[in-house]
């Protein structure tokens, strides 16, 4: 047998270069962009006919003062619960 057998696998430089390390700002901006994209997708899915956001927008369009009253009363109820 020959003593020329390498102990480690061959390393080919240049085939799989190491990725450049990203700055904290770049990582944060990518995370924010991904979050915004996910929220936009959820909103768009909720706006399809028959979905909750579609129903809510139809109700608000048909009875804006009633919707405003309900929103106000819910806000008061939630506000009082948190203050207590």
C-alpha positions in Angstrom: 0.0 0.0 0.0 1.0 3.5 -0.6 1.4 6.2 2.1 -0.2 8.8 -0.3 -3.8 8.3 1.0 -5.2 11.6 2.2 -6.7 11.6 5.7 -9.3 14.2 4.9 -11.6 14.5 1.9 -10.4 16.5 -1.0 -11.0 20.3 -0.8 -11.7 22.0 -4.0 -11.3 25.7 -3.7 -13.7 27.8 -5.7 -16.5 25.3 -6.2 -18.6 26.2 -3.2 -17.3 29.6 -2.0 -18.3 30.6 1.5 -21.1 33.1 1.6 -20.2 36.6 2.6 -21.3 37.3 6.2 -24.3 39.6 6.3 -24.4 42.7 8.4 -26.9 43.0 11.3 -28.7 45.7 9.4 -29.1 43.5 6.3 -30.4 40.5 8.4 -32.8 42.8 10.2 -34.1 44.3 7.0 -34.6 40.9 5.4 -36.5 39.7 8.6 -38.7 42.8 8.4 -39.3 42.3 4.7 -40.3 38.7 5.3 -42.7 39.6 8.1 -44.3 42.3 6.0 -44.7 39.8 3.1 -46.3 37.3 5.4 -48.7 39.9 6.8 -49.7 41.1 3.3 -50.4 37.5 2.3 -52.6 36.9 5.3 -54.5 40.1 4.6 -55.0 39.2 1.0 -56.2 35.8 2.0 -58.7 37.3 4.5 -60.1 39.7 1.8 -61.3 36.9 -0.4 -65.1 36.6 -0.7 -66.7 34.9 2.3 -63.6 35.4 4.5 -63.7 37.5 7.7 -62.1 40.7 6.4 -64.4 40.7 3.4 -67.4 40.3 5.6 -66.2 43.0 8.0 -65.5 45.5 5.2 -69.0 44.8 3.7 -70.6 45.5 7.1 -68.6 48.7 7.6 -69.5 49.8 4.1 -73.2 49.2 4.6 -73.5 50.6 8.2 -70.5 52.8 9.0 -72.1 54.4 12.1 -73.1 51.1 13.6 -69.7 49.7 12.9 -68.1 52.7 14.5 -70.3 52.3 17.6 -69.4 48.6 17.9 -65.7 49.4 17.5 -65.9 52.1 20.2 -67.7 49.9 22.7 -65.2 47.1 22.1 -62.3 49.5 22.7 -63.9 50.8 25.9 -64.5 47.2 27.1 -60.9 46.2 26.4 -59.5 49.4 27.8 -61.3 49.0 31.1 -60.3 45.3 31.4 -56.6 46.3 31.0 -56.7 49.2 33.4 -58.3 47.0 36.2 
